Amino acid sequence: MLNRRQWLKAWSAGLTALPGAAQSGLVFPGKRSMLVHNDFPEDLETPVEYFDTWITPNASFFVRQHLPRPKVDAGSYRLEVAGMAASPLKLSLDEMRKLPQYKVPATLECAGNGRSNFRPRMPGLQWKKGAIGNAVWSGPRVADLLKKAAVSANAKYGNFDGADAGVAKTPDFVRSIPMGKLMHEATILALEMNGEPLPEIHGFPARLIVPGWDGASWVKWVNKITLSGQPDGGFYFATAYRYPSRPVSPGGTPKPEEMEVIEGMAVKSFFARPDDEAKVKPGLVKLQGVAWAGEQRIVRVDISSDGGGKWMPAKLASEDFPFAWRLWTFDWRPGRPGRHILMSRATDSAGRVQPVESAWNPSGYLWNAIDRIAVVVEG
Amino acid sequence: MKGVLGFLVYVCGALAADQAMVEKGRAEEKRSCVGCHGLRIIHVQRLGRGAWERELDKMARWGSVIKEREALLEYLVANHGDDKPAAPLERSANGVGAKK
């Protein structure tokens, strides 16, 4: 990977000189061929055809970075737990590894996944479907760290900062998580991702895992937790990643006081295969995809091939864990050749049903409309 | 006839001036943006004039020194406006096993 200095040098030399770049484009070491939204810092989307396994391999996992990625030295790294705590901590990576370690399977989704579907358009990365992935994360519980620091009963938030820093006057990326979620047994500081040390691009050496919540909460390169009675007042918590508390007409501007922090994610499903506009042979067509619902459980996924008139249940795969997506399959036998519109609709344990339309909002968050693909059955 | 010719000269002149402005904006994009981030994050977006203006305001607040703001805005609207089709995303090459 390139640091900022290397990238600028390569860019000024004409970009074709990017180290490791193939003639046809960029190469990101450790990553399969990905959809490139940005190369510095890297914002990479997972192509939907990779979503054929319950675990998304690290090599296929999407990447979102707000600020240039820091290079963290494992030896000198320290996690600081400060603020409203009687015994503030400074822990090395080895000391963190010696704490009880927990494995948490959890799906990570960027709040802006699907933003490209909203009209009118809004600024931000124009994610399609693939700013999502499912991994097994391992590391100490945040609750154990906070207890070790003797957190004050008056602390209401943990304000998480990473080693990344703003360029010029770009704000630092700090997120505040309320104490209730921090003390949940599944909220951990991941040191490993799918059994490997956390890759640098995914937050080495420590990433906050906030199961069921939007990706912005999952702070990378965590090196400081400040326990406080107040949430952080910076841009990335006080302004960004907020959703209107009541419906907004497309293109409208809600009042700042109507904007709420995004926490649990919406219910959604989508097709991974076949591709949109794929041509298929007549006979049995295997449809497959994923579904998830943030802090809720997926209880069913239904498929329609007639524009939503009739819905038929998909088969849910056996892997069924809180906070993790479920794979689904459906054996479809098209009755005629030609173009068909297929739809998938998920329902969760709270009774939420994937809607026909996703509510427009100024930053394009939480797209979860019923997924639609076109499939052409050959004659 | 003279009037038509005069109109055509005026239109061509205006288009050339616009194009010159757009090219100046393209150069300004390279000058003022790449110190902090790559250009792809701009080029994948499709926004109206008002939204691009707000983005430039935000970037200025965040430390970008934009010397040719008007030209940059014209360039963004002309090339990455919300009337343009969605930008196709590039695919990277396979980097599994590639040297870091």
Boltz contact constraints between the chains, C-beta under 6 A:
constraints:
  - contact:
      token1: [A, 11]
      token2: [B, 34]
      max_distance: 6.0
  - contact:
      token1: [A, 20]
      token2: [B, 98]
      max_distance: 6.0
  - contact:
      token1: [A, 22]
      token2: [B, 93]
      max_distance: 6.0
  - contact:
      token1: [A, 25]
      token2: [B, 90]
      max_distance: 6.0
  - contact:
      token1: [A, 25]
      token2: [B, 92]
      max_distance: 6.0
  - contact:
      token1: [A, 25]
      token2: [B, 93]
      max_distance: 6.0
  - contact:
      token1: [A, 26]
      token2: [B, 92]
      max_distance: 6.0
  - contact:
      token1: [A, 27]
      token2: [B, 93]
      max_distance: 6.0
  - contact:
      token1: [A, 27]
      token2: [B, 95]
      max_distance: 6.0
  - contact:
      token1: [A, 27]
      token2: [B, 98]
      max_distance: 6.0
  - contact:
      token1: [A, 28]
      token2: [B, 92]
      max_distance: 6.0
  - contact:
      token1: [A, 28]
      token2: [B, 95]
      max_distance: 6.0
  - contact:
      token1: [A, 29]
      token2: [B, 95]
      max_distance: 6.0
  - contact:
      token1: [A, 29]
      token2: [B, 98]
      max_distance: 6.0
  - contact:
      token1: [A, 29]
      token2: [B, 100]
      max_distance: 6.0
  - contact:
      token1: [A, 31]
      token2: [B, 95]
      max_distance: 6.0
  - contact:
      token1: [A, 32]
      token2: [B, 94]
      max_distance: 6.0
  - contact:
      token1: [A, 32]
      token2: [B, 96]
      max_distance: 6.0
  - contact:
      token1: [A, 33]
      token2: [B, 91]
      max_distance: 6.0
  - contact:
      token1: [A, 33]
      token2: [B, 92]
      max_distance: 6.0
  - contact:
      token1: [A, 33]
      token2: [B, 94]
      max_distance: 6.0
  - contact:
      token1: [A, 34]
      token2: [B, 92]
      max_distance: 6.0
  - contact:
      token1: [A, 35]
      token2: [B, 89]
      max_distance: 6.0
  - contact:
      token1: [A, 36]
      token2: [B, 90]
      max_distance: 6.0
  - contact:
      token1: [A, 36]
      token2: [B, 92]
      max_distance: 6.0
  - contact:
      token1: [A, 37]
      token2: [B, 44]
      max_distance: 6.0
  - contact:
      token1: [A, 38]
      token2: [B, 38]
      max_distance: 6.0
  - contact:
      token1: [A, 38]
      token2: [B, 40]
      max_distance: 6.0
  - contact:
      token1: [A, 38]
      token2: [B, 41]
      max_distance: 6.0
  - contact:
      token1: [A, 39]
      token2: [B, 38]
      max_distance: 6.0
  - contact:
      token1: [A, 39]
      token2: [B, 40]
      max_distance: 6.0
  - contact:
      token1: [A, 40]
      token2: [B, 38]
      max_distance: 6.0
  - contact:
      token1: [A, 59]
      token2: [B, 96]
      max_distance: 6.0
  - contact:
      token1: [A, 121]
      token2: [B, 46]
      max_distance: 6.0
  - contact:
      token1: [A, 121]
      token2: [B, 82]
      max_distance: 6.0
  - contact:
      token1: [A, 123]
      token2: [B, 51]
      max_distance: 6.0
  - contact:
      token1: [A, 123]
      token2: [B, 55]
      max_distance: 6.0
  - contact:
      token1: [A, 126]
      token2: [B, 44]
      max_distance: 6.0
  - contact:
      token1: [A, 167]
      token2: [B, 36]
      max_distance: 6.0
  - contact:
      token1: [A, 168]
      token2: [B, 63]
      max_distance: 6.0
  - contact:
      token1: [A, 169]
      token2: [B, 62]
      max_distance: 6.0
  - contact:
      token1: [A, 169]
      token2: [B, 63]
      max_distance: 6.0
  - contact:
      token1: [A, 170]
      token2: [B, 62]
      max_distance: 6.0
